[in-house]
Amino acid sequence: MAALFHILAGLALLAALIAWAVAVRGGLKAIAANRAAGQGGGAASYALLALWPFAVQRRGREADIDAVRTGKAAIAFFVSVTVAVAAISAYTNLTYKPPVAPAGSSPAAPTGAPSKS
């Protein structure tokens, strides 16, 4: 069962990476369209694209073309990350083994609270 969650976590992280790549691709198209229309697209646009590609938008009449695809990519990214975190949590819970005391050692005797007298 743990192996299943391990595979699921890997696939979810791969899906998140693909959603990020789709958003970057849409952002590059939006920046190119904005530049062609003479509406900017300088270094700030590329910095935004590198940090959070879901925020880069096309301006003008054709803004809806990329907005739908970028919105879907953002939803896919967040769903994928959520599934990955849940799968990693399940994998960790299934494979965690608490530390065991070395053989032959006895637990320390509980000591009382220090006296103030």
N, C-alpha and C positions, 0 to 999 in steps of 0.2 A: 504494500500500500504506500509506503514511503517513496518508493521509486516512482510511482504514478504522480505523486505531488511534486517530486523533483523534476520530472519531465514537464508537467504542467507549468511549473514556475519558469522553466527555460523557454517554453513556447510563449508564455505571456510576456516575458521580457523581450523576446524577438518581435512579437506583435507590437509592443510599445515602440520599439526601435523603428519598425516599418511605418507606423503612424507618424512618428517624428520626421522620417524621411519624406513622406507624402506632404507634410506641412512645409518642409524646407523647399521642396520642389514647387509647391504652389506659391510660396513666398518669393522664390526667384522669378517666377513668371509674373507675379504682381509687380515686383520692382522693375523688371524689364518693361512692362506695359506702362508703368508710371513714368519711367524715363522717356519712352517713346512719345508719350503725350506731353512731355515737358513739365511734369509735376514732381520733380525731385527724385529721390532715390539715392541719397548720398551715403556717407559712412554710417550715419545713425541708423539707416534702414538695414544695412548689413549687420550692424551690432545687434539690433533687435532680432534679426533673422537668426543669428547665432545663439542668442540667449533664450528667446521664446518665439519660435517661428509661427505660432498660431496667431500672433498679434499683427503680422504684416498683412496689409490689405491693399487691394487695388482701388484706385480712385476713379471716379467718373461713372459713365453709364454702365460699364461692364463689371461693376464691383460684385454683383451677385454670382458671377461665374465661378470665382474662386472661393467666395464666402461659404458656399454650401459644402464644397469639398474640404475646406479647412475646418469647418465646424464639425464635420463627420470625423475628420482625423483627430481633432481634439477630444471628442467623445471616445473614440477608439483608444486613444492614448491613456486617458484616465481609467477606462474600464480595464485595459490591459495591466496597468500598474496596480489597480485594486486586486485583480485576480492573482497577479504575481505575489503581492504581499500576503494574501490569504493562503496561497499554496506554500510559500516559504514558511509561514507560521505553522501550517499543518505538518509540513515535513520536519520542522524543528521539534514539534511536540511528539512526533512519532519516533524520532531517532535520538532524542536527548536521554542520556544516561547520567544520573546524579553521581558525583564523585564518591568513591568508596574509600573508607579508612584503610590504611595498610594492615595486613594481617598481623595479629599479635599485639596490636596496640589497644588499649582500653580508653574509653572516653574519660576525659578529665573529670574529676569529682567537682560538683558544683560548689562554688565558694559563696559564703555569705556576703552580705553587703558590708563595706568597711564601717567600722565603728567610729563615732566622733568623740569617744570618751578618752 
